[in-house]
């Protein structure tokens, strides 16, 4: 086996604690930074509500609730069982409607003025009483709008089952799609958010280093993927949104999930972290390397060099004031032989999850939307390079948009 111990040790050493012990990572971010980030985020929500002439926003998405209140409770479970929700007024209180017996989880969160028991009306819990429960829920929301809405009956909603939508409309409320409000609020990060995000990225890179350390012949894709989960969990992270780690022929076509296939010496190992880590922020990074630390073959090197070129070229285009159309016109032109295997986007936003905007590659420019890069956005720069019969190279880096360009936030080598 051709192992380069210096390369291997350097990757590992960078993510150990000061005493060299492989211990859980403890955040160095002062609590005051988190408190300031919370104040900034709730102010962003209220600013966008005023701009969209909405009295309030009703949030069910656990990521949006985390952003607004920093309130977290069974995020994956409540993502598909929407039984807890938040109601935030543009000029009024912030109310958290919490799952039964979980009210204590919101203690100490300053943006929450009141915690109430949530009224669940999903069929899962309500059965044949869905209409009855939804009516009680809608009555409470409507009464709160009358009390705190200052006569404005426009309520934004990020996601909701149809029964609830009709119940609110029947009570005279104007329901507005809230996705644009939450996406635009989350798009511009404060300095404190960036500090929190840097820590999540560091935890993710510790998981990547662990994957690298174990990238030896015979290890299965699932075993490698477990190392990222392990590092995230023991460092206070939340969840991982995908299972995108494959090796050898499983890398092409992309989007296969990790399985029980053993990795073989010299094969490419490619992955995309999609990790929602400490403080609820996402580290969305991709890397590709060979199993067993072997030098890349000529074919692998050609693909990898193209991916690096795409990342570097597109990263240099990102700065405040550049429109997405301008970016697309100047973006790296993917060679014809790689086009059938291309990734869906050239860049996308990221914060507490993948976020607006998504800017498509030039072959798919017809799907692009308006907008521009703004200072304070965090953008993932993507590359997926493959051709017929080859393995895939997946690379992705995370950058902060500044007035003069962008700053790369991750430091794990491409």
Rosetta blueprint (number, residue, H / E / L):
1 X L
2 X L
3 X L
4 X L
5 X H
6 X H
7 X H
8 X H
9 X H
10 X H
11 X H
12 X H
13 X H
14 X L
15 X L
16 X L
17 X L
18 X L
19 X L
20 X L
21 X L
22 X L
23 X L
24 X L
25 X L
26 X L
27 X L
28 X L
29 X L
30 X L
31 X H
32 X H
33 X H
34 X H
35 X H
36 X H
37 X H
38 X H
39 X H
40 X H
41 X H
42 X H
43 X H
44 X H
45 X H
46 X H
47 X H
48 X H
49 X H
50 X H
51 X H
52 X L
53 X L
54 X L
55 X L
56 X E
57 X E
58 X E
59 X E
60 X L
61 X L
62 X H
63 X H
64 X H
65 X H
66 X H
67 X H
68 X H
69 X H
70 X L
71 X L
72 X L
73 X L
74 X L
75 X H
76 X H
77 X H
78 X H
79 X H
80 X H
81 X L
82 X L
83 X L
84 X L
85 X E
86 X E
87 X E
88 X E
89 X E
90 X L
91 X L
92 X L
93 X L
94 X E
95 X E
96 X E
97 X E
98 X E
99 X L
100 X L
101 X L
102 X L
103 X H
104 X H
105 X H
106 X H
107 X L
108 X L
109 X L
110 X L
111 X L
112 X L
113 X L
114 X E
115 X E
116 X E
117 X E
118 X L
119 X L
120 X L
121 X L
122 X L
123 X H
124 X H
125 X H
126 X H
127 X H
128 X H
129 X H
130 X H
131 X H
132 X H
133 X H
134 X H
135 X H
136 X H
137 X H
138 X H
139 X H
140 X H
141 X H
142 X H
143 X H
144 X H
145 X H
146 X H
147 X H
148 X H
149 X L
150 X L
151 X L
152 X L
153 X L
154 X E
155 X E
156 X E
157 X E
158 X L
159 X L
160 X L
161 X L
162 X H
163 X H
164 X H
165 X H
166 X H
167 X H
168 X H
169 X H
170 X H
171 X L
172 X L
173 X L
174 X E
175 X E
176 X E
177 X E
178 X L
179 X H
180 X H
181 X H
182 X H
183 X H
184 X H
185 X H
186 X H
187 X H
188 X L
189 X L
190 X L
191 X H
192 X H
193 X H
194 X H
195 X H
196 X H
197 X H
198 X H
199 X H
200 X H
201 X H
202 X H
203 X H
204 X H
205 X H
206 X H
207 X H
208 X H
209 X H
210 X H
211 X H
212 X H
213 X H
214 X L
215 X L
216 X L
217 X L
218 X L
219 X L
220 X E
221 X H
222 X H
223 X H
224 X H
225 X H
226 X H
227 X H
228 X H
229 X H
230 X H
231 X H
232 X H
233 X H
234 X H
235 X L
236 X L
237 X L
238 X L
239 X E
240 X E
241 X L
242 X L
243 X L
244 X L
245 X E
246 X E
247 X E
248 X H
249 X H
250 X H
251 X H
252 X L
253 X L
254 X L
255 X L
256 X L
257 X L
258 X L
259 X L
260 X L
261 X L
262 X E
263 X L
264 X L
265 X L
266 X L
267 X L
268 X E
269 X E
270 X E
271 X E
272 X E
273 X L
274 X L
275 X E
276 X E
277 X L
278 X H
279 X H
280 X H
281 X L
282 X E
283 X E
284 X L
285 X L
286 X E
287 X E
288 X E
289 X E
290 X E
291 X H
292 X H
293 X H
294 X L
295 X L
296 X L
297 X L
298 X H
299 X H
300 X H
301 X H
302 X H
303 X H
304 X H
305 X H
306 X H
307 X H
308 X H
309 X H
310 X H
311 X H
312 X H
313 X H
314 X H
315 X H
316 X L
317 X L
318 X L
319 X L
320 X L
321 X L
322 X L
323 X E
324 X H
325 X H
326 X H
327 X H
328 X H
329 X H
330 X H
331 X L
332 X L
333 X L
334 X L
335 X L
336 X H
337 X H
338 X H
339 X H
340 X L
341 X L
342 X L
343 X L
344 X L
345 X E
346 X E
347 X E
348 X E
349 X E
350 X E
351 X L
352 X L
353 X L
354 X E
355 X E
356 X E
357 X E
358 X E
359 X E
360 X E
361 X L
362 X H
363 X H
364 X H
365 X H
366 X H
367 X H
368 X L
369 X L
370 X L
371 X L
372 X E
373 X L
374 X L
375 X L
376 X L
377 X L
378 X E
379 X E
380 X E
381 X E
382 X E
383 X E
384 X E
385 X E
386 X L
387 X L
388 X L
389 X L
390 X L
391 X L
392 X L
393 X E
394 X E
395 X E
396 X E
397 X E
398 X E
399 X E
400 X E
401 X E
402 X L
403 X L
404 X L
405 X L
406 X E
407 X E
408 X E
409 X L
410 X L
411 X L
412 X L
413 X L
414 X L
